[in-house]
Amino acid sequence: MIISSYAALLALYYIYLSFKVIKIRKVEGISLGNGNNPALERATRAHSNFIEYVPISLILLFLLEYQGLASHYMHALGGLLFISRAVHSSAIINHNLRARVLSMMITFAIVIISALLLLISR
């Protein structure tokens, strides 16, 4: 299954984002909340935003694959999802609003396209 590979890559990236949060917490001695630390706030938002959008995206992509969407479309959607989420988290951490907006637009497009394809393929 194609989406299984993208799910695995996204899971590893999620762990990477988790470790970034843990590292800042350890260095700054902040165990709960963000302690009004801007770096920790950015890292936790990058981590949280990732987990807010990836699960629904993967569910939709899994259902498309289950329904038999061609592999090249699955790779396009899965690859774009991984790239958009990586760019988005980096953009949050590095204060790059343009990249953040673009990556969210791509993520929204993936969710909308996937949902519409599921609706029309019934």
Buried (B, 14 or more C-beta within 10 A) or exposed (E): EBBEEBBEBBEEBBEEBBEBBEEBBEEEEBEEEBEEBEBBBBBBBBBEBBEEBBEBBBEBBBBBBEEEBEEEBBBEBBEBBBEBBBBBBBBBBEEBEEBBEBBBEBBEEBBEBBBEBBEEEE
